[in-house]
Structure formats: C-alpha cells, structure tokens
C-alpha cells in the first residue's frame, strides 16, 4: 500500500510500505521506492507546492528497512500525491 509517513524526526516520506515479520529489535517495515516530500513556498500569497526527492539521496537502493517505531503516523495520499508518486515510480 502507498502511504505518506511522518517520521518522528519530522521527515515526511511517500512510499509503498510493507510490514515484515522479523526478530525483536530488527527493522520491521519495508519501504519500496521512498521519496521525501518537500513543501515549497513560491513567495506569492503563501502558495505552496510539493516536490518529491529520491530518499535517501546518497544511494540508488529502491528498498529500505526501517523500524516501525520511527514512524509517528501514516496517512493516505490524496489523488494528486498518489498520481505524482505513481508517475515517478512507473517502470
């Protein structure tokens, strides 16, 4: 399922996410094609727009494991965000 993740460090990601059974203490969430969501202001009447940046930027790795306790909350993306994400990850 594709979700927007707000991490405890205030980072906002959009990603396909899968819960994985692991040993206690091991990362238990698989992020597939994660992108960092960045909010921008164009300077006119506080108009804001989002850009998606490959995350993490220092690797081409498409699947990452994280601990579920790093996630503050998960929300459903709206149609615009979902369409944009799917166009970025289409193969």
BELUR-V397655 format. One record per backbone hydrogen bond with DSSP energy under -1.0 kcal/mol. CO is the residue of the C=O (numbers start at 0). NH is the residue of the N-H. E is the energy in kcal/mol with one decimal. If there is no record, write none. Layout:
((CO:NH:E) (CO:NH:E))
This chain:
((0:16:-2.8) (2:14:-2.3) (3:74:-2.3) (4:12:-2.5) (5:71:-2.6) (5:72:-1.5) (6:9:-2.0) (10:6:-2.9) (11:36:-3.0) (12:4:-3.0) (13:34:-2.3) (14:2:-2.7) (15:31:-2.9) (17:29:-3.3) (22:25:-2.2) (27:19:-2.9) (28:65:-2.5) (29:17:-2.2) (30:63:-2.5) (31:15:-2.0) (33:54:-1.7) (34:13:-2.6) (35:52:-2.6) (37:50:-2.4) (39:48:-1.8) (43:46:-1.7) (46:41:-2.1) (48:39:-3.1) (50:37:-2.9) (52:35:-3.3) (55:58:-1.1) (61:32:-3.5) (63:30:-3.5) (65:28:-2.2) (66:69:-2.0) (67:70:-1.6) (69:7:-2.7) (72:5:-2.5) (74:3:-3.0) (77:81:-2.8) (78:82:-2.8) (79:83:-2.3) (80:84:-2.5) (81:85:-2.7) (82:86:-2.0) (83:87:-1.7) (84:88:-1.8))
